[in-house]
Amino acid sequence: MGAMIRKLSAADKQLFITLSEEFYATPAVEHAVPREFHERAFEELLGSDTYLEGYLLCDGALPAGYALLAKMYSREAGGMCVWIDEIYLRPAARGKGLAKEFFAFAETLGAARLRLEVEPENERAVALYKKLGYRDLAYRSMIKE
């Protein structure tokens, strides 16, 4: 059956929260977040696609994960920069080409630049991203909360 990628809909709320909580329990993120943050993200992506878009990734008809894309304008890139803010696949769905298919889909969205962050220890993901043409930036990421 292959991969299926579709925008998340209102009917997917509980599925999204479940998948999102699974992702935030992995070493791929700095720390877990309150359930309210998952719910806020879902409401934002349903409210408009101005800042955040959410996609369900399926292995055939079986929900396998999700991806969130955050958008911003980048003068450096000369246009829209789309952050692949989160991409999560359940362990049973990994290695089947679903992530690769999602990245090909993301390239069709008209962004001047696609950008992502990855834990250096996630060697499998780093290898995939490099194979797909992503490269390291000389920038250091910094945050203030």
KAGIZI-V733475 format. One record per residue. N is the residue number from 1. RES is the residue in three letters. SS is DSSP state (helix for helix, strand for strand, loop for the rest). BURIAL is # if it has 9 or more other C-alpha atoms within 8 Angstrom, else .. D_LAST is the distance of its C-alpha to the last C-alpha in whole Angstrom. Layout:
n = <N & N>
res = <RES & RES>
ss = <SS & SS>
burial = <BURIAL & BURIAL>
d_last = <D_LAST & D_LAST>
//
This chain:
n = <1 & 2 & 3 & 4 & 5 & 6 & 7 & 8 & 9 & 10 & 11 & 12 & 13 & 14 & 15 & 16 & 17 & 18 & 19 & 20 & 21 & 22 & 23 & 24 & 25 & 26 & 27 & 28 & 29 & 30 & 31 & 32 & 33 & 34 & 35 & 36 & 37 & 38 & 39 & 40 & 41 & 42 & 43 & 44 & 45 & 46 & 47 & 48 & 49 & 50 & 51 & 52 & 53 & 54 & 55 & 56 & 57 & 58 & 59 & 60 & 61 & 62 & 63 & 64 & 65 & 66 & 67 & 68 & 69 & 70 & 71 & 72 & 73 & 74 & 75 & 76 & 77 & 78 & 79 & 80 & 81 & 82 & 83 & 84 & 85 & 86 & 87 & 88 & 89 & 90 & 91 & 92 & 93 & 94 & 95 & 96 & 97 & 98 & 99 & 100 & 101 & 102 & 103 & 104 & 105 & 106 & 107 & 108 & 109 & 110 & 111 & 112 & 113 & 114 & 115 & 116 & 117 & 118 & 119 & 120 & 121 & 122 & 123 & 124 & 125 & 126 & 127 & 128 & 129 & 130 & 131 & 132 & 133 & 134 & 135 & 136 & 137 & 138 & 139 & 140 & 141 & 142 & 143 & 144 & 145>
res = <MET & GLY & ALA & MET & ILE & ARG & LYS & LEU & SER & ALA & ALA & ASP & LYS & GLN & LEU & PHE & ILE & THR & LEU & SER & GLU & GLU & PHE & TYR & ALA & THR & PRO & ALA & VAL & GLU & HIS & ALA & VAL & PRO & ARG & GLU & PHE & HIS & GLU & ARG & ALA & PHE & GLU & GLU & LEU & LEU & GLY & SER & ASP & THR & TYR & LEU & GLU & GLY & TYR & LEU & LEU & CYS & ASP & GLY & ALA & LEU & PRO & ALA & GLY & TYR & ALA & LEU & LEU & ALA & LYS & MET & TYR & SER & ARG & GLU & ALA & GLY & GLY & MET & CYS & VAL & TRP & ILE & ASP & GLU & ILE & TYR & LEU & ARG & PRO & ALA & ALA & ARG & GLY & LYS & GLY & LEU & ALA & LYS & GLU & PHE & PHE & ALA & PHE & ALA & GLU & THR & LEU & GLY & ALA & ALA & ARG & LEU & ARG & LEU & GLU & VAL & GLU & PRO & GLU & ASN & GLU & ARG & ALA & VAL & ALA & LEU & TYR & LYS & LYS & LEU & GLY & TYR & ARG & ASP & LEU & ALA & TYR & ARG & SER & MET & ILE & LYS & GLU>
ss = <loop & loop & strand & strand & strand & strand & strand & loop & loop & helix & helix & helix & helix & helix & helix & helix & helix & helix & helix & helix & helix & helix & helix & loop & loop & loop & loop & loop & loop & loop & loop & loop & loop & loop & helix & helix & helix & helix & helix & helix & helix & helix & helix & helix & helix & helix & helix & loop & loop & loop & loop & strand & strand & strand & strand & strand & strand & strand & strand & loop & loop & strand & strand & strand & strand & strand & strand & strand & strand & strand & strand & strand & strand & strand & loop & loop & loop & loop & strand & strand & strand & strand & strand & strand & strand & strand & strand & strand & strand & loop & helix & helix & helix & loop & loop & loop & loop & helix & helix & helix & helix & helix & helix & helix & helix & helix & helix & helix & helix & loop & loop & loop & strand & strand & strand & strand & loop & loop & loop & loop & loop & loop & helix & helix & helix & helix & helix & helix & helix & helix & helix & loop & loop & loop & loop & loop & loop & loop & loop & loop & loop & loop & loop & loop & loop>
burial = <. & . & # & # & # & . & . & # & . & . & . & . & # & . & . & # & # & . & # & # & # & . & # & # & # & . & . & # & # & . & . & . & . & . & . & . & . & # & # & . & . & # & . & # & # & # & . & . & . & . & # & # & # & # & # & # & # & # & # & . & . & . & . & # & # & # & # & # & # & # & # & . & . & # & . & . & # & . & # & # & # & # & # & # & # & . & # & # & # & . & . & . & # & # & . & . & . & # & # & # & # & # & . & . & . & . & # & . & . & . & # & # & # & # & . & . & . & . & . & . & . & # & . & . & . & # & . & # & # & # & . & . & . & . & . & . & . & . & . & . & . & . & . & . & .>
d_last = <43 & 40 & 37 & 36 & 33 & 32 & 29 & 28 & 30 & 29 & 32 & 29 & 27 & 28 & 28 & 25 & 23 & 25 & 25 & 21 & 21 & 23 & 21 & 18 & 21 & 21 & 20 & 19 & 16 & 13 & 14 & 15 & 13 & 15 & 18 & 17 & 14 & 17 & 19 & 17 & 17 & 21 & 21 & 20 & 22 & 25 & 24 & 25 & 24 & 23 & 19 & 20 & 23 & 24 & 27 & 29 & 30 & 34 & 36 & 39 & 39 & 37 & 33 & 31 & 28 & 25 & 23 & 21 & 21 & 18 & 20 & 19 & 22 & 22 & 24 & 25 & 26 & 28 & 27 & 25 & 22 & 22 & 19 & 21 & 17 & 19 & 23 & 24 & 28 & 29 & 31 & 34 & 34 & 32 & 35 & 37 & 35 & 33 & 30 & 32 & 34 & 30 & 29 & 33 & 32 & 29 & 31 & 33 & 30 & 31 & 28 & 28 & 26 & 24 & 21 & 20 & 18 & 20 & 20 & 23 & 24 & 25 & 28 & 30 & 27 & 27 & 31 & 31 & 28 & 30 & 33 & 32 & 31 & 28 & 27 & 25 & 23 & 23 & 19 & 17 & 13 & 10 & 7 & 4 & 0>
//
